[in-house]
Amino acid sequence: MAARARKVFRDAVAPSRLESRFEWLWRAHDGPELVRELRFHPTRRWRADFAHLPSRTLIEIEGGIYVNGRHNRGAGFAADLEKYLEASLAGWRVVRLGPNELKPDTITRIIGLVVGAGDSKAKGTDFFGLNPRFLDC
């Protein structure tokens, strides 16, 4: 019984302060529904902080970047690279946000990206309004 209780506790992930701020901004700007803690890989136990399923977009909130946290120490950084590579290879778009990106204008742009994924293709431009033909070298 004790082992089961520990497993349930370990799997239950309380939102961080940054994740709570992101959720608040997302709702305040009428963002579409997101899934929390989505397990996106069939065999690995990786989870994405947030996922927008229709656009296949994963949103990761990276904390601890100024205090030598897990995401910027060697082993943690390498593990994140593997996770994001596998998500990309499985067809997911990965958006990584740190504390500096949790601002209304950035959240509005990301909402535009996930709800209007087809709009930029129709106009011949990417998310930033650039025509990809001009990026060819």
N, C-alpha and C positions, 0 to 999 in steps of 0.2 A: 504494500500500500504506500509506504514512504517513497519508494522508487517511482511509482506512478505519479505521486504528487509533485516530486521534483521535476519529472518530465513535463508535466503540464505547466509548472511555473517557468521552466526554462523556455518552453515554446511560446509562452505569453510574452509579447514584447510591448512594453509601455512606450508611447511615443516620446521622443526626445523633445527638448524645448524648441529646437530648430524645426523638427517635423510638425509640432503643434503650430508654430508660426506659419509654416508653409500651408498647412491645412486651412488656417484662418484666412490667409491671403487668397487661397484658391476659391474658398466659398464666397469671400467678399467680392470677388470679381466674376462670380457666376460660372466658375469652371465646371466642366462636365464631371460625371461620377468617376471616381477613382477607386481602385481596389487597393487595400493596404496589405502589406506583407505577402505579396503574391509569390508563390513558388513557381518559377518560370521554367525550370529545367527538369527533365523527366527523371534523372537519377541523382543529381546533386541536391543538397538541402538549401541551396541559395534562395534568398528572398530579395525581392525588390521592395524598397520602402513604399512606393506607390506605382500603380500601373493603370494606364488608360487602354483598355482592351481593344476598342474599335480601331485605334490608330497603331496598336502594338508599340506603345511608348512606355518605357520604364523610367521612373523619376527617382533618383537616388539623392538623398540629403546627406552631404558629407560633413560630419562634425569633427571637432578635435583637431582642426588643421593648424591651429596656432599654438597648441600645447603638446606637440609631438604625439598626437593620438594615433590610433590604429591605422588610419587611412594614409598616413605619410611616413610610417616606419617601414623599413624594408620588406619584411614578411607580409604585413598587412597590405601594403601597396601592391606587391606582386600578386597576392590573392585577389585583390580587387580587379587587377588587369585581366586575370584569367576569367573571373566572373563576367566582366563587361564584354570581353571577347566572345565568350560562349553565348551571351545574350544576343549580341550582334549577329553572330553566325546563325542563330535560330530565328532571325528575322525581326528582332526587337530593336527599336531605336532607344538609345540610352541617353538620358539627360541628367547630368550631374550638377548639383547645386551646392554651393557652400554658403556660409552666412552672408557674404557680400551680395549674393544673387537673390536673396529673399527680400525683394523689393517689388512694389506694385507694378512698375513698368515691365520688369522681367517676367513676372507671373502672367501678366496680360499677354505678352508675346508668346509664352509657352502655351497658354490656352489657345491662342490663335493657331499655333502649330498643330496641336492635337485635333482641334475641331475642323480646321480647314486644310487638312493634309493634301487634298486634291486640288485646292484652289491655286497654289503656287505653280503646280505643273501646268494648269490650264493657261496661266499667264506667261509661261516660259521663264519664270524666275524662281529662285530658291527662297528660303525663309527670310533671308536678309534683303530681298529685292534685287539680288544680283542675277544677271543672266549667265548661266553656267558656260555658255559658249565663250565668254570673255575670260574664263579661268583656265582655258586650255593653253598649255605652253608649248 
